[in-house]
Amino acid sequence: MLSLQNFSKSYGDTLVLSIGNLSFDHGIYWIKGENGTGKTSFFRSLAGIIPCKGTIQFNDGISLHRNPVAYRQYVNYGEAEPLYPGFLTARDLMRFVGKTKGTAVQQQDLLATDFGIDTYYDNPCDTYSSGMLKKLSLALALLGNARVIILDEPLITLDEHARSTLLNIVHTRVREQGTIFLVSTHQPLDDTTAVTQAYRIYNKTLSPL
Amino acid sequence: MNAINTVLIKVLAREFYREHAVLFLVTFGLAFGFMSKVEHLAIAEFFISQPLLTLIPVALWAVYTARIITFNTHILRQDENGFLYNLVFITHFPRLAALAVTSIIQLLPALLYGIVLTAIAAQHHQPLVVLVLLVSMPMLIAAATLGLNYKLHHPNRQHRVSGLQRYLNRTFVKPQPLYFIGWLVRQRALLLFWSKIISCLLLFAVLKLYTTDDYDLRLLGLGTLFAFGLSIELAGELHRFNNLHFALLRQLPLSQLNRITNFLVTWLILILPETGLLITRFPASFGILGYLSVYSFALSIPFLFYNLFYMKDRAQEDIMKIVYGLGIGWFILILFNIPLAILAITNIIAGIVLWKRYWYTFEYLAHNTKKTEA
């Protein structure tokens, strides 16, 4: 379980988001909100990319601020609009991120095959289309045994096959590993995806729908 | 002037002059500040004395035209300028005419000088030179216009990955310290090139002085300060790479020790040319301890600045104030014979403290992020 206490994110003096108490157990959580309401800031804060205030910790005590390295081991993040250095290949990135997340090479290559990345595994990123980059970012976000996987707009630019692959993996991880998925998307999820809870960011806070 | 010309001039021509304002300022400053009318005329007469010599300014204009084409390509690739690709839907003649007007405005300094040269050549009865100039100027306009037209028709150049490159990519997975260097070589090649050339020349000159006379270590300390002080901008680029261009790095479970080690390895690779100079030309009289103190001082300067960047996302002018302040401080301390090893240790400790204190709390301000992405 991941719990948040007195979470807040500001840019300078401007408060973007404030959450009193909230916890996520295993399942799929759909975070909704209009553009500019702070979804990405929320996700990037939880992922440890940008700073935030408050307590964010797992139930075994591993906390974003007190155990930053261990926390990052358990939280993965897939960006809405991923961008990687153009000369690196998908293989370079999978090996690098996989190593930091303690992932076996077999799992990396399996994910690459599932998403169809293996066909351009050794081409540099600057030759990829936005859909290819998106698949790579999703595969990177699914590496390792993360407790929380945050996917910011995971369905945009995805083809039907990749979308189905992603949703299958999400269902399997929730069912077999008890993973928490935090997902933001403006597109509807398919009928088979049982969302544990939907939230909406409104008026600078997160409220259940 | 129609709407198309207005947009092209605003997006391409005006931006071209804005980006190259310093270059034009220096060129005009040198041309009209230091040179008299007689000297200008003498140079012009030299250029028009033979058709072969006329090719000197023509070659320079060709380089200038190539720069215009690469600049226009760069502008077209920016997301916000994607609307310009709609120009391909306009029929040939009005489109080419509009592109030619923009190209002429961008080429204006070269064309004006070309007209002056043509007039002088005509006065000196040099018909062949006049012909060369009258042919070359429209060619420049045509090259810039057609280059821009080609880019409008080929927005997504096909990247081909050779079999050899794929084999190398499959066989060798790139190590992390090469990420930044690879990025730097592709994105900031000129910055890397000039900072290395200048720092190596500075170090070379200072080390050369030791072969002619006896100086103490302070001279080399000052030389090191200036030579490696130039790498502060590279340290800034590394900081932006690690926190903005490749922000995924911040999300990965890498220990502080791992991140510091990666910084050091990256930096040791970056300063290989200077290291080579120091190893081969270091004055033997200072011994290994002298060498280590100079080298550690050289490393400590970018290390301290790299970590200073984590304190706060500062504006360029604020960073320059800090650079000058610390630079003057080091300069005075070196003159007062404070050992370089002590300065190095102080810098490294300060760097580590800043790293530990600010690494997790750092974030780029929105306006600086936008500026970089653009």
Interface residues (C-beta under 8 A of the other chain):
Chain A: Y11 G12 A47 G48 I49 I50 P51 H65 P68 V69 A70 Y71 R72 Q73 V75 N76 Y77 E79 L83 Y84 P85 G86 F87 L88 T89 R91 D92 R95 F96 V97 T100 K101 Y121 D122 N123 P124 D126 T127 L140
Chain B: H159 V161 R166 Y167 N169 R170 V173 K174 Q176 Y179 G182 W183 R186 F241 H245 F246 A247 L248 R250 Q251 L252 P253 L254 S255 Y360 T361 F362 E363 L365 A366
